């Protein structure tokens, strides 16, 4: 059973009343608080609830500008919570939040589906998340859509994918990966043996990145869904994909969502925080 509350400011009294009711409820397992303008006090109350709750398996906190204090509290709760499986923490707009969440991911043992789309985590935060992929052994689905990774951080993420053995679905669309990032991810596909679904749409891969990915597909044995649409791949790459890998999405589409292929535009479908991360594994 799920409860959805969209674009309604609950304020402190409302959050307290809601969570007190949820403490006693043993049926509800999914809560959506999309765009609920949750402030610091309300966010801390929510974090305490997550530390104690044993029935909630899915939580949507999309589009709530919590601030760093609340993100730390929720991240700490994730280190203790053992029942939450799905978390949508997208569009929270806190540059330091990436490192905080990365630390929690290194310790959490239950999360399987994590959406971190549209977050401005900054370079160090994105590197920390790559490190978390190396350490975490439960996450199976991750969305980093529209996180401004760029080619260099795309390479770091690709290195982490070479070592990760649990992730099966990854959404990286709108990340300015470029041809270098595409090549790095192609190399990762040659080494990764668990990823089945990958979205790289709108990443300026170009023909070089496209060719590298085609070569990787000949070697990879697990990928069953690949979206590299709207990447100016060139006719040669598209022809190879059409002839050999027709299950790939590769055509360009306009910004109104129309394409030669009709498919889900969203591709697929979650202590001490001053820790200095060691990226030697990269």
ABEGO torsion letter per residue (X at the ends): XBBBBBGBBAEAAAAAAAAAAAAABAABABBBBBGAGBBAAAAAAAAAAAAABAABABBBABGBBAEAAAAAAAAAAAAABAABABBBABGAGBAAAAAAAAAAAAABAABABBBABGBBAEAAAAAAAAAAAAABAABABBBABGAGAEAAAAAAAAAAAAABAABABBBABGAGAEAAAAAAAAAAAAABAABABBBABGAGAEAAAAAAAAAAAAABAABABBBABGAGAEAAAAAAAAAABAABBABBBBAAGBBABBBBAAGBXXXBAABBBBAAAX
